[in-house]
Structures are given as C-alpha cells and as structure tokens.
Amino acid sequence: MPRTIVLSVDAMGGDQAPDIIVDGVQYLAKTVEEGTLKVLLHGKASLIEPLLARNAAAARLCELRHTDTHVAMTDKPSHAIRKARGSSMWNAVEAVKTGEAHACISAGNTGALMVLSKVLLRMARNAHRPAIAASWPTLKGASVVLDIGANVECTQTQLVEFAIMGEAFYRAVHGARRPSVGLLNIGSEDLKGNDVVRAADALLRSVNLDMDYQGFVEGDDISMGKADVVVTDGFTGNVALKTAEGTARLATAFLRQSLRSSPVSMVGGALCQGAFRKLRARMDPRKFNGGVFLGLGGVVVKSHGGTDGVGFANALKVALNMARSDYASHIAVNLEKLATSLDTAGNERTAS
Amino acid sequence: MPRTIVLSVDAMGGDQAPDIIVDGVQYLAKTVEEGTLKVLLHGKASLIEPLLARNAAAARLCELRHTDTHVAMTDKPSHAIRKARGSSMWNAVEAVKTGEAHACISAGNTGALMVLSKVLLRMARNAHRPAIAASWPTLKGASVVLDIGANVECTQTQLVEFAIMGEAFYRAVHGARRPSVGLLNIGSEDLKGNDVVRAADALLRSVNLDMDYQGFVEGDDISMGKADVVVTDGFTGNVALKTAEGTARLATAFLRQSLRSSPVSMVGGALCQGAFRKLRARMDPRKFNGGVFLGLGGVVVKSHGGTDGVGFANALKVALNMARSDYASHIAVNLEKLATSLDTAGNERTAS
C-alpha cells in the first residue's frame, strides 16, 4: 500500500480563493485511494469551514490550519516577505520545511511565493538557482519547458542544472523512463545562438550525466514534441510560453470568425461541436496548470492565479506525483556529477 | 504618375530557384501598373531564359543579368563571402549599392546575404547594427516583430534603433500613419525582465522621438496585436516567431485529428471547408513572407528559402512598398535625434 502523502495548501492564494481551492481538493479527493492523501489547508477558518461543509470528500482529507493573514496578489515580493510570516502562504511552505508535508501548492503571488520558498526551503544540494517548469501540449503529448520566468539571465551551469531538474520532473509527472532533453536555440548554421547556450551544450556533452541529451532544438520544435524537456533561460522561456498561448488564442478566434462567415459553415460548425470540444480539451490550459519551482529543498507548485477548481486539482496532482516520485534523489545524483565535473575542471585549470 | 521602381532580384537563391523566382515576378507583374516596375534578374541565363519565355508578363518587366555562379544554401557566411563576388546574390545587392536598383530581394542563404549586404551597403547613418524584421498575423491584421535573428545579444541603444527602424518599416509596408511600438518583456511586477530591456524602455521615454511608444508588451500580446511594432533581441524574437509557427501547426494538426474522430464531425468538417480555407488564408505564412534587413544603407528583403511563387511575390511586394516609401528619410530623423540625445548624455556624464 502506498504511503500517505501530505500536501500543504495555501487556501487563500489566487483570484477566487478559497472557493476554487476547496473545489480543487474536492476534484482530487474523488480520484485518490483512501488513506493515500492528506491535505493541510492554511487560511481563514470562517471562510473555509462553510466550503468544507459543502464538499464532504474534500473535508475528509483536509486538516484546517487557521490564520488570519495572507499575501495579496498585488504585494511586491520584498513587501510580501516582510509581512508574510504567519500568512497562509508562509505556513503552507513552512509545513514542507518542517517535514510535516511532502509538497506545497499555492495559486497566490508568484514573486512572493518564490522569495518565501527560497528563504524557507533553501536550495537543494548542488543547485544554485530555482527554475519554474511548465508543461506544454505537443503533438506527442506533453513537453516540459524551463525556466519560464524565475531567472532572466542564466549561466551555462545554471542551464545544465535546469536540464537535470527538468528531466527528473518529466519522469515524475509524465512518467517517461528516459525523457529526451533539448536546449532551446536559434537557427541554422549561420545564426548559432549565444555564447551561454553554446557553452551549456558543450557542458551537457562533456559531463557524464544520466540523461538523454539531444542537442539544440528551435522554437517550432517545442509544439512538435521534438524533445520531452526544453531548457532555456527564464526570459526566453516566458516569452515562448506566452507567445504560444497568444497564438493558440489567435487561431481559436480566427476559426470562430471563419465558421461564422457563411450559413453552410455555420451548419458544419454545429456538426463539429464534438470535435471542437476534443480540440479544446487537448489544448486546455487547465490541464497544464502547475508551474513547479525546481531546485529548492522541497517541492513547491505554483498554480495559475486565475484557474478554476479543475485547474487547481491538476496543480495538486502535479504536487502529488512529485511527492510520490524519486525526483529528489534522481536530481541529487546528476547535480553531484555536474558539481564534481566542474570542480575537476576548475582544479585542472588552476593546476595548469 | 509614380516613378519606376527597380528591383534587383537574386534569381538563384532558395530551394526551388530560379523557377519560383520567375513565378513570383509573374504574379507581381500582373498586379502593377505598366511602367512602374522594372526587375533586374541576376542568374544563369540558360536556366532563366526558358522560364521567361513561358511567363510573358514577367519577361516584359525583366532585364536578365547573366552570371554563372551563385551562393549555395549550405555555404557558411564566411566561406560564401570569400567566393561571393560576381555571384547572383552579390550582383543583386551591388545593383542597390550603385544606385541602379531601389531594393534587392533574395531567397538564398540568410547568413551570406546578411554579411554581403553589410559589406556592400554598409549601415545607414547613425544605425549600428542591422535587424531582421518580420510581419506576423494578429487579431487586428499584422504586427512587425524585430529583431528575429540578426543579433543574438543587443544593447539598449540597439533596441531603440530597432524601434525606430521597425516603426518606419511598419508605415512603409502596412500603411499606418502612426504605428504603436512595444518592447517585448516578461511578466508581472515581480519579474520585470532584464536590465537591457529596462534601460531601453527608459531611453525610449527620454529621447523625444517621433513615435507612439506604448511601453512593455508580453509574448501573448503579439498575436493579439497590442502593439503594431514589437521590439526585441534576435534570440528572443527568433524563438518567439518559431514558437508561434509551431503552435499554429499544432493547432492545425489537433483540429484535423478532432475532425476525423467521428462520422458527424467528418460531415461537419466537409461543410466547413470554405471556412477552413479562409482560416488558412489568414494565417498563410506566404502572406507574411519577406524578412527585411533594416538599418543598412539600402533595402534588402530576404524571402523564405522554401516559399513558392505566391510567397516570393509577397517578398517582392514588401521590397516595392519599401522602395516607394519615405522609410529612409523617416528613420534618418529619429536616428539623428537618438544620436544627439546620446551624445548630450555622454557629454553631461563626462562633464559631471
């Protein structure tokens, strides 16, 4: 029988908290075996208790941890961190630090959650900077792209660390035994990308990592699923993710307009409703909800602030998969190899 | 009566040259008034003459300039430049240098064309680096994104120069009198992008340019048409452009699969063929063919190497619009303002 996983949830984070938070727990509760999951719900008891009263399945899993304060979506991270102690977000992360919970989930303020997670959980051994990883629909299923916004500038060593963390994350959440890893770059022979990306490529080839590294991929390869894990800096990754979202929205808008352009296509469109539903389901952003903070001394999942119960349930599911996996021990091995290799290279340089 | 524009065309560049080159001229020839366009066609006479014999409209506009050599798609730019003199690409660009032609168009090797254009045409006064600009379908029509690959790293001054060049390009090709300009950045309060982008933003606000600068935009704003001109470095721009292409391809593939998923939706799909054709037309990459090299001492348009006659005609059309516009004088004014402002700031810093 699987052990009981404890998830620590910030019930006050996100645009429609705590309602969609409890909804999300309710959705998840219906899919898990009894005794395998427990949820610590941090937030204002007077708001949460009525919701639990209406959601029996969620209530069975939840232990309510009352606090009066929470971090607002509009707080600056620096401000949030000063007044965060004792807030629902702080308490949610702290339960991972103390070992009471296996993972924390919040739909709250991204910057505050990142700062607070770094302060409380510190970095995993041999990891230098956290990255945010996101899953992405592709022709083959899903890819993981990281970093999508935590680090606007990255060194080659950081990119290699992201590759290690992203690969382990892919195993944990998407179940592949040996996911392929690509480094995001631009173009052909003549435009070969920047120095950092080239140095990261050389490092990924020279360090003997346990990883299926495939070399460079380009922007259009992401949606085609050419690599399971796509590694890039947080600036490029954020722009790529949002550009893809915008393009999907544009295609949908154009499709809708085209279908309204003649009576025949309106009839055709009506007959295609089932097909369009399938299409929407495959590209549904809620399915891909859950940006995970990788590289910390504990698992923290950031749900989109504007998601609904289904989306939040998916973020919880990501956290559950992470907590059940051997993610931490897997990255430890590869990060150790990287650190040793860099030490040796450093010593050789010093000696020569 | 409008003056006669002379376009100088590399007839040997691209995957299916010279066939699609002549096809492209033929398409364009049918849309222009007599006496307003002349085309210099650089390439191998024995290959081009039979094509012109079959395309009378093109033949009427064209003057064939024979050369036996051409730059291969696979040549490295450094190699290409050494053996480029006298090639069809070299001669096409040189005709702009000598003033014989108003603009040059090639579907050949991007890196070679860029190097060769810089060598022959030099930079426009007060411009420091060329950028490649591409048009992009949006909800509102089209946006221009630059740089999409010429500069993997950029300073703030370069980004401001790109804004100036992109804005003038938008006027020339898409006809708006006062296009809005945005600077591509990431996210919310907490993740505000990198130093260069912030410095470029400050510069765009402080220099008194003749420009409707709107501030930061994000990846998803591009397809929504939030700004007419979107400015970024060549690495980010290239990734964004290709990611959008990949996402559009993914959406198309998902749509096709969904429509095949039931007999009802197959019937519906058949009725929607007209609507799907409209959708394809709106997102047709051939309509947006023609990456323009901006900032040089002459107009050079790079067509996609794999395009067809319709796509190449669109690249020719872009060159024609550029040649007919006041692009050069417009950027001259703004670049001069920028240079003066930077000089003054430099002097102030030196003096203080």
Chai-1 contact restraints between the chains, C-beta under 6 A:
chainA,res_idxA,chainB,res_idxB,connection_type,confidence,min_distance_angstrom,max_distance_angstrom,comment,restraint_id
A,P77,B,D190,contact,1.0,0.0,6.0,A-B,restraint_1
A,T110,B,D190,contact,1.0,0.0,6.0,A-B,restraint_2
A,G111,B,D190,contact,1.0,0.0,6.0,A-B,restraint_3
A,L139,B,A253,contact,1.0,0.0,6.0,A-B,restraint_4
A,G149,B,I186,contact,1.0,0.0,6.0,A-B,restraint_5
A,G149,B,G187,contact,1.0,0.0,6.0,A-B,restraint_6
A,G149,B,L191,contact,1.0,0.0,6.0,A-B,restraint_7
A,V152,B,G193,contact,1.0,0.0,6.0,A-B,restraint_8
A,V152,B,N194,contact,1.0,0.0,6.0,A-B,restraint_9
A,E153,B,N194,contact,1.0,0.0,6.0,A-B,restraint_10
A,I186,B,G149,contact,1.0,0.0,6.0,A-B,restraint_11
A,I186,B,F235,contact,1.0,0.0,6.0,A-B,restraint_12
A,I186,B,N238,contact,1.0,0.0,6.0,A-B,restraint_13
A,G187,B,G149,contact,1.0,0.0,6.0,A-B,restraint_14
A,D190,B,P77,contact,1.0,0.0,6.0,A-B,restraint_15
A,D190,B,T110,contact,1.0,0.0,6.0,A-B,restraint_16
A,D190,B,G111,contact,1.0,0.0,6.0,A-B,restraint_17
A,L191,B,G149,contact,1.0,0.0,6.0,A-B,restraint_18
A,G193,B,V152,contact,1.0,0.0,6.0,A-B,restraint_19
A,N194,B,V152,contact,1.0,0.0,6.0,A-B,restraint_20
A,N194,B,E153,contact,1.0,0.0,6.0,A-B,restraint_21
A,N194,B,F235,contact,1.0,0.0,6.0,A-B,restraint_22
A,E218,B,K242,contact,1.0,0.0,6.0,A-B,restraint_23
A,G219,B,V239,contact,1.0,0.0,6.0,A-B,restraint_24
A,G219,B,K242,contact,1.0,0.0,6.0,A-B,restraint_25
A,G219,B,T243,contact,1.0,0.0,6.0,A-B,restraint_26
A,D220,B,K242,contact,1.0,0.0,6.0,A-B,restraint_27
A,D220,B,E245,contact,1.0,0.0,6.0,A-B,restraint_28
A,D220,B,G246,contact,1.0,0.0,6.0,A-B,restraint_29
A,I222,B,G246,contact,1.0,0.0,6.0,A-B,restraint_30
A,S223,B,G246,contact,1.0,0.0,6.0,A-B,restraint_31
A,S223,B,T247,contact,1.0,0.0,6.0,A-B,restraint_32
A,S223,B,L250,contact,1.0,0.0,6.0,A-B,restraint_33
A,M224,B,G246,contact,1.0,0.0,6.0,A-B,restraint_34
A,F235,B,I186,contact,1.0,0.0,6.0,A-B,restraint_35
A,F235,B,N194,contact,1.0,0.0,6.0,A-B,restraint_36
A,T236,B,T236,contact,1.0,0.0,6.0,A-B,restraint_37
A,T236,B,V239,contact,1.0,0.0,6.0,A-B,restraint_38
A,N238,B,I186,contact,1.0,0.0,6.0,A-B,restraint_39
A,V239,B,G219,contact,1.0,0.0,6.0,A-B,restraint_40
A,V239,B,T236,contact,1.0,0.0,6.0,A-B,restraint_41
A,V239,B,A240,contact,1.0,0.0,6.0,A-B,restraint_42
A,A240,B,V239,contact,1.0,0.0,6.0,A-B,restraint_43
A,A240,B,T243,contact,1.0,0.0,6.0,A-B,restraint_44
A,K242,B,E218,contact,1.0,0.0,6.0,A-B,restraint_45
A,K242,B,G219,contact,1.0,0.0,6.0,A-B,restraint_46
A,K242,B,D220,contact,1.0,0.0,6.0,A-B,restraint_47
A,T243,B,G219,contact,1.0,0.0,6.0,A-B,restraint_48
A,T243,B,A240,contact,1.0,0.0,6.0,A-B,restraint_49
A,T243,B,T243,contact,1.0,0.0,6.0,A-B,restraint_50
A,T243,B,A244,contact,1.0,0.0,6.0,A-B,restraint_51
A,A244,B,T243,contact,1.0,0.0,6.0,A-B,restraint_52
A,A244,B,T247,contact,1.0,0.0,6.0,A-B,restraint_53
A,E245,B,D220,contact,1.0,0.0,6.0,A-B,restraint_54
A,G246,B,D220,contact,1.0,0.0,6.0,A-B,restraint_55
A,G246,B,I222,contact,1.0,0.0,6.0,A-B,restraint_56
A,G246,B,S223,contact,1.0,0.0,6.0,A-B,restraint_57
A,G246,B,M224,contact,1.0,0.0,6.0,A-B,restraint_58
A,T247,B,S223,contact,1.0,0.0,6.0,A-B,restraint_59
A,T247,B,A244,contact,1.0,0.0,6.0,A-B,restraint_60
A,T247,B,T247,contact,1.0,0.0,6.0,A-B,restraint_61
A,T247,B,A248,contact,1.0,0.0,6.0,A-B,restraint_62
A,A248,B,T247,contact,1.0,0.0,6.0,A-B,restraint_63
A,L250,B,S223,contact,1.0,0.0,6.0,A-B,restraint_64
A,A251,B,A251,contact,1.0,0.0,6.0,A-B,restraint_65
A,A253,B,L139,contact,1.0,0.0,6.0,A-B,restraint_66
A,F254,B,L279,contact,1.0,0.0,6.0,A-B,restraint_67
A,F254,B,R282,contact,1.0,0.0,6.0,A-B,restraint_68
A,L255,B,L279,contact,1.0,0.0,6.0,A-B,restraint_69
A,S258,B,A275,contact,1.0,0.0,6.0,A-B,restraint_70
A,S258,B,K278,contact,1.0,0.0,6.0,A-B,restraint_71
A,S258,B,L279,contact,1.0,0.0,6.0,A-B,restraint_72
A,L259,B,A275,contact,1.0,0.0,6.0,A-B,restraint_73
A,S261,B,A275,contact,1.0,0.0,6.0,A-B,restraint_74
A,S261,B,K278,contact,1.0,0.0,6.0,A-B,restraint_75
A,S262,B,G274,contact,1.0,0.0,6.0,A-B,restraint_76
A,V264,B,L271,contact,1.0,0.0,6.0,A-B,restraint_77
A,S265,B,C272,contact,1.0,0.0,6.0,A-B,restraint_78
A,S265,B,G274,contact,1.0,0.0,6.0,A-B,restraint_79
A,S265,B,A275,contact,1.0,0.0,6.0,A-B,restraint_80
A,V267,B,L271,contact,1.0,0.0,6.0,A-B,restraint_81
A,G268,B,G268,contact,1.0,0.0,6.0,A-B,restraint_82
A,G268,B,L271,contact,1.0,0.0,6.0,A-B,restraint_83
A,G268,B,C272,contact,1.0,0.0,6.0,A-B,restraint_84
A,L271,B,V264,contact,1.0,0.0,6.0,A-B,restraint_85
A,L271,B,V267,contact,1.0,0.0,6.0,A-B,restraint_86
A,L271,B,G268,contact,1.0,0.0,6.0,A-B,restraint_87
A,C272,B,S265,contact,1.0,0.0,6.0,A-B,restraint_88
A,C272,B,G268,contact,1.0,0.0,6.0,A-B,restraint_89
A,G274,B,S262,contact,1.0,0.0,6.0,A-B,restraint_90
A,G274,B,S265,contact,1.0,0.0,6.0,A-B,restraint_91
A,A275,B,S258,contact,1.0,0.0,6.0,A-B,restraint_92
A,A275,B,L259,contact,1.0,0.0,6.0,A-B,restraint_93
A,A275,B,S261,contact,1.0,0.0,6.0,A-B,restraint_94
A,A275,B,S265,contact,1.0,0.0,6.0,A-B,restraint_95
A,K278,B,S258,contact,1.0,0.0,6.0,A-B,restraint_96
A,K278,B,S261,contact,1.0,0.0,6.0,A-B,restraint_97
A,L279,B,F254,contact,1.0,0.0,6.0,A-B,restraint_98
A,L279,B,L255,contact,1.0,0.0,6.0,A-B,restraint_99
A,L279,B,S258,contact,1.0,0.0,6.0,A-B,restraint_100
A,R282,B,F254,contact,1.0,0.0,6.0,A-B,restraint_101
